[in-house]
Amino acid sequence: AYGALMAFITEKRMRSDGEVLGLPLVVTLAPVLLVSAPVSAVLTRWASLASVALGFALIAHASLPYFDDEALHPFILERLGVPHEDLWIRAVEVHVAAALFSLPACLLLLSRRFTRRFPGAHRWLGRAAGLAILCALVPSGAYLAFFVQDGPLVTVGFLASAAITAVCMVRAVTTARAGDLARHRRFCAANLNRATST
């Protein structure tokens, strides 16, 4: 991104004396010249991992009030009085806990480097993530869909999302067991993309 920006600035604003925005051309392009493609790829990878870790930490921190019975989360407070309130609150807790585990687990499982270096850990983490999604995330999400306040169309949308998640996860498991790793990866990536877009 920096290289493209500097190339644009250089092309559009270079003066006849070889300076760009008051900086000598060599100084302006130095970061581009110093960062080779392999180093840039490594920096991009680490920046991506750092942003995912930061995002997960923020999500986890924001989710802590869901598990505090003394100070209820505003989302729960807005919906107090729903039928079977205790069961509904436990379903929210199960849903949030399953999401807090399965999202980072699925991100790690899609890492080719992790898969190559630790194939056994990949299999066991995949099994754990599959169980969390199929036995906790999907059922709790489907139950919670019946209590949305925005009408039956939103309920249908959440139920469809739960069904798609379950089908993708079952297909991911069956393709892995059949040894079709390309399709396995596609089903996992599709599931993660769908989950992070809702």
N, C-alpha and C positions, 0 to 999 in steps of 0.2 A: 504494500500500500504506500509506504514511504517512497519507494523507488518510482512508482507510477506518478505520485504527486510531484516529486521533484522533476521528473521528466516533463510533466505538463508545464510546471512553472518555468523550467529551463526553455522549453520550446516557445512559450507564449511571452515570456518577459525578459529574455536575455537582451542585455544592452550591448552595444558595440564594443564596450571595454571589457567584455567577458565576465561581468558581474551579474548575479541574480539577486534581486532584492537586497543589494548592498553587500552581498557576500561573494567572495571569489568563487568561480565555478567549481574549482577543485574542492573547496570546503563544503559547498552545497551538495555535491554528489559523493562526498567521502563516505557517508554511511552506506550508500548503494555499492560503492566500489569495495568496501571492506567486508560487507556481508555477502558471502558467496551463496549460491543456491542451497548446498547442503546445510550450511549454518542457518540460513534463513528458514529452512524446513524444520530444523530442530527448534529454533526459537518459536516458530509458529505452533509447533506441537506443544511445547511447554506453556506457551501463552494460552492455548486452548485448554490444556489440562488445568492450569491455574484458574481460568475463568469458570470452568465447570466445578472445580472444588469450591471456589468462592460462592458460586450460585447455590450449590448444595448446602454449604454452611449457612447461608442466609435462609434458605427454605427450611432447614432443620431448626434453626433458631426461631423462625416465625411459627413453626408447628408445635413448639413446646407447650404453649397454653392449651392445646387440645387435650393434653394428658394431665392437666392440673384441675382437680375437682373443686378446689377452693376458688380459683379465679378462672371462670369459664371463658373460652375464646368467644369473640364477638359473633362469629358465624353460628356458634351453638346458642348464644344468648338470643339471637334474632329468631330462633326456631323453637324456643322452649314452649312446651304445651303441645308438641306433636303427639299423635297417638304412640303409645309404647315408648315413651321418652327415654327411659333407661336403655332399652335395646337400641334405639336410634343413636344415642350418644356413644355406646360401645361400637356400633357399626362405623361411626365417624372415626373413632380411635383406631379401629382395625384397618380402615381404608387408608388413613394417613400413615400409620406405621408400615403397612405393606408398600405404599408408594415410596416412603423414605428409604426402604431397603431396596426395592426392585429398580428404581430409576438409576441410582449409581451402579448397581450390580449389572444392569443391562448395558450401560455405557462402557463399563470395564469389559464385559463379555464381547462387545463389538470391536475391541482393540485387537488387531491382528498380531501385534507384538506380544500381548498378554497370552493370546491363544497359542502362539508358536512356542513361547518360553515355558508356559505352564499348562499343558494340555489337560492334565488331571484336575488341576484347580478350576480350569475353565468348565470341565464337565460337571463337577460338583457344585460350583457356583451357579451354573446354568440350571441344574436340577432344583436348587434352592430357590432361585428366582422364578422358575416355572411354577413351583408349588405355591410360592407367595402370591403370584399373579392369579393362578387358577383357583386356589383355595381361600384366598383372603381378599385380594384387591377386586376381582370381578364380582364375587357374590356380595360383598359389602357395598360396592358401587351400584349394583343392580337394586339392592334393597333401598339404598338412599335415593335412587331415582324416583321412587314412588312418593317422596316427600318434598319434591321441589315446589317452590312457590310460584313458578312462572308458567304453570299450565301443563296440560297433557302433551303438547307437542315437544316440550323440553324433556319431559319424562321419556317419551319415545326416543328422543335423541340420545339421552344417556343410556337407555337400554340397548340401543343399537351400538353405541360405543363399547359397552361391556361385551356384547356378543362378538363384535369384530376383534376385540382384544383376546377373547377366549379362543376364537377360531384361529387367529394368527399364532397364538401360543401353542395350541394343539398341533398345528401344522409345523411349527418350528421344531417341536419335540419329535414328531413322526419323521420329518425329513432328516433330522440328525441321526435318529436311530436307523434309518435306512441308508445312511452314509452319503446322502445327497447334500453336501455341505454348502454348495452354492445357493440352493433353494432355502436351506436352513438359515443362512445369513440374511437372505432377502426377507424371509418372514420375520426374523428378529428385528431387522432394521425398519420394516414397515410398521411393526408393532410399536417400536420406540418412537418413530416419527408421529404416528397417530396419537400416542399417549402424550407426547410433549406438545402437541398442537391443540389439545382440548383444555 
